[in-house]
């Protein structure tokens, strides 16, 4: 029962009413599905109300509540509910642990993940491939790549999910050569790579500038691995080629595509081609992107930056005027930065945000915020940036101002 729209919510309510009439709510599996249904339809309060009214509660129902809180971004409530299971003498299952680990990797500090890891070991579930993969993901998310690799090394059975998880972790933490080495190890020891594997390896080649390796992997995708390239794969290879100035190769790839390039592909090319100062090429790509996605500010921003660098002031004014006349505005995005167990949202555009609220273990921080434009968003779309290890003392949090 996976529903998201208002129309489907009404159908879900009718099914719920039938379950009440038939007495099916005594079945905890049925109850857990209804809780999940309300949650995914944006009715978390109904999920909580139903949970409070049921008489029988087991790990199945608790799993749905943990996932429901996490689905709506209430990570602390999700972990608090997970801890309350032990007070009610409800033993978690592997599904409970995977829900808790998914929550820990989303918002909470790494200490929460290590506590769940300790519980996994105590319960003897470290051999479960899905649990182990989530542990790898949690440690990689917080930069503890060596801990993630240790878990991967002792796994008895490594499926494609575990291989992909460790490859993603290495790539996102900037260990690009190790990413390629792990991929080569997968080809000899592991299962057939899938589209996620190849996407992350292409990302590593893109970020590291490994043009030959990236081109070779991309050329073998369909022939050797049976994976048809999608927009994400084309974005990686074209961005890599554009940055290297191989514009002829970019057009050759476009000509050989089995479908018309999307705005995502043209945006990737545009986000890199202005680096080489090829004005004619930049204008052509920008015009194409304007036709495909008129509401995007990316082509206007790139053209404005290119004209400004070339001192073509009249063209710069025309671009800004056209952007204003069309009502195109730059994308506004937000990021989250957390210290210890307190999290503060970073919003753009640039303004000062100060909070004097105290978290459970540390104070909030004063931030100077900067706008995030389309180009930045494009390059951060497929990965996250982990700022490596700067150790801040808790007592310095209040007096320090960070510039992002």
Order of alpha helices (4+ residues) and beta strands (2+ residues): alpha-alpha-alpha-alpha-alpha-alpha-alpha-alpha-alpha-alpha-alpha-alpha-alpha-alpha-alpha-alpha-alpha-alpha-alpha-alpha-beta-beta-beta-beta-alpha-beta
